Amino acid sequence: MEEKNVEQINEEVLEEKDKTSEETEEVRSEDSPEKKSRKNKKDKIKELEEVIGKLEEQYKKKSDELNDRLLRTTAEYENYRRRTEKEKIEASGRGKMAAIEKILPVLDTLQLAANAECENENYKKGVLMTAEMFRKALADMGVEEIEALGKPFDPNLHAAIAQDEAGEGVESGTVTRVLVKGYRLDSKIIRYAQVAVAM
C-alpha cells in the first residue's frame, strides 16, 4: 500500500512539473501588450513605494512634533505643580502669621496680669501657668520671641518708640527697655519689638 502511495505521489509530481513547464512557455511567448502591462505594474509599485516613503516621513515629522509637545506639556505641568505647591505653603504661612498676630495681644494681657500685684496666690499661679502654656504653644508652632533688651538697636527687628538717657556702661543705640515684645516665625517678623533706645 505504501508503494502505491509513493507511485501516486511520483505521478502527481511529474504532472505538476509538466503543467509548470507549459505555463513557463506560455509566459515566455506572451505578447508585447502584456509585457507593457507588467512594466506599468512595476512603475505603479515604484510610485506607491515613493508615496509610502513620503507618508513615512510625514508620520515621523508629526510623531516628533507630538512627542515634543508632550514633553513641553509635561514640563509645564511640573512647573505648575511646583509653583502651586510653593504658593500653598506661602499662603499657609501667611495665614498662620495672621492668626498668631491676632492672638499676641492675648499673651501680652496674660503677661501683664502675671506681673500685676495680686493677693490671691492661686489666681496669680493660674495666670502664670496659662501664660506659660500660651508661650509653649507658640514655640511649638515655630514662633520665637525677638531678643531686644541690652542688644544694639536693629531696625530689622525693633521699632524705637522712646528714647532713654544712656546710663553708665550703656552705649548709645542700645535697647534699654522693651515696651512690647516682638515675635518672628522662622525668618519672618510677625511683630517688631517696640523698644526704648539709649541716646
C-alpha positions, 0 to 999 in steps of 0.5 A: 500500500505504501508503494502505491502511495509513493507511485501516486505521489511520483505521478502527481509530481511529474504532472505538476512539473509538466503543467509548470513547464507549459505555463513557463512557455506560455509566459515566455511567448506572451505578447508585447501588450502584456509585457507593457502591462507588467512594466506599468505594474512595476512603475505603479509599485515604484510610485506607491513605494515613493508615496509610502516613503513620503507618508513615512516621513510625514508620520515621523515629522508629526510623531516628533512634533507630538512627542515634543509637545508632550514633553513641553506639556509635561514640563509645564505641568511640573512647573505648575505643580511646583509653583502651586505647591510653593504658593500653598505653603506661602499662603499657609504661612501667611495665614498662620502669621495672621492668626498668631498676630491676632492672638499676641495681644492675648499673651501680652494681657496674660503677661501683664496680669502675671506681673500685676500685684495680686493677693490671691496666690492661686489666681496669680499661679493660674495666670502664670501657668496659662501664660506659660502654656500660651508661650509653649504653644507658640514655640511649638508652632515655630514662633520665637520671641525677638531678643531686644533688651541690652542688644544694639538697636536693629531696625530689622527687628525693633521699632524705637518708640522712646528714647532713654538717657544712656546710663553708665556702661550703656552705649548709645543705640542700645535697647534699654527697655522693651515696651512690647515684645516682638515675635518672628516665625522662622525668618519672618517678623510677625511683630517688631519689638517696640523698644526704648533706645539709649541716646 
